[in-house]
Amino acid sequence: MTAPRTDMAAPLRDVSPAALARLTRLAERPVRVALMGEFSSGKSTLLNVLAGREVAPTQVVATHVPSLWLQAGAGPDTLLMPDGARLPADGDWARHPRLDAAAAVCLGGYAGLPGGCEFIDTPGISDPLLAADALDWVERRADIALWCTPAPQAWRQTEKLAWLARTARLRRRGILVVTQADRLKPSDLDRVLGRLLDETAEHFAEILSVAAPLAASGDDGWARSGVAGLVDTILAEASAVKAERAALLARYRAVEPVLVLTSEHSADAAAPAEPAALPSAAEALAIWDRAVADTPPESPPTLVAERFIAALAAARPQADPKQAPWFALLRSVTESEAAETGRLLKQMRGEIADFAQSAWCDLATA
């Protein structure tokens, strides 16, 4: 298990009650676990075992199914489109006419998954490098990753390249799951695990083997399959994620007034989607500091925000800065006679810094 971060000591940050409520919702939402790997790596079979029923198709053409998101809430099943729109998908979602265009199929009512986590099964593909957009989309929403690799052909070069392309935030909570362990003799499996330990130990928090079909075979099948150990590891990582979020949330206190939110960009608004082409949060911090340094001290915070957004656009001209996860935050700041400019600027920079630390993974890019 990756230990919670210990470098979070920082002065309290004053934010409005609405902003604190928004951050609290981020801190308290269910931990999300992404299942990743190549086509026929055992991801969907493992998800079905963890869910206790068949929810993920295991015999489909890869491109026909987008990511499958098992959510804890009891809401209706929906197709989540790349632009954030949701389309009703009650009934046979696998035959929905817009399925191929969806970013994910969201299925509600899965509060009973291990640790109350939500699980996202990424599409099974021949080469993960060909689906970078799909992996990036899931990565921005996940706290923990299970990279599934089949024991008979474990850890191919294409897998290594795809996994190392993931962000450091996700990789530090990555678990290498060696699936289909029952297809090898115990001695052969031991050799495979030894090789993987040598080749991948620095890239994953844990390396475990599972034989998912054994999980339902008798009273001791759950333990013999290795699924019980995997669940324990997921629970430990989920606890670490929650502890990290709680430590980050403790940095903030509600003080009124701190900033004024416009109706267009309220604290209750959903965070915008984040294109992969945007700068990392660490790069954004440097851009922010330059924007502050280049702005006269008596200028309103909105001018700093505008210069920051303009500098983001100049740094990555192919990206739309309005899709930056911190865009709504900065644009929500308006001039107010009761607001203290210095405090506003400190608050905005503080939130960007926290996005850089990646505990708010909905908003993080690094």
Protein Blocks (a to p, Z undefined) as FASTA:
>chain_A
ZZddfklgccdddddfklmmmmmmmmmmccddddeddehilmmmmmmmmnopafbdfbdc
fklpccddddfbfcdcddddfkopacdfehjfklgfklmmpmbdcdehilmgghhiacdd
ddddfblklmmmmmmmmmmmpfbdcddddfklgoifklmmmmmmpcfklmmmcccddehk
lmpcfklmmmmmmmmmmmmmmmpfbdcdddfklmmgojklmmmnommmmmmmmmmmmmmm
mmmmmmmmmmpccdddfbdcdfklcfkbccddddfkbccfklmmmmmmmmmmmpcfkbcf
klmmmmmmmmmmmmmmmbcfklpfklmmmmmpccdfkbcfklmmmmmmmmmmmmmnomam
mlpcZZ
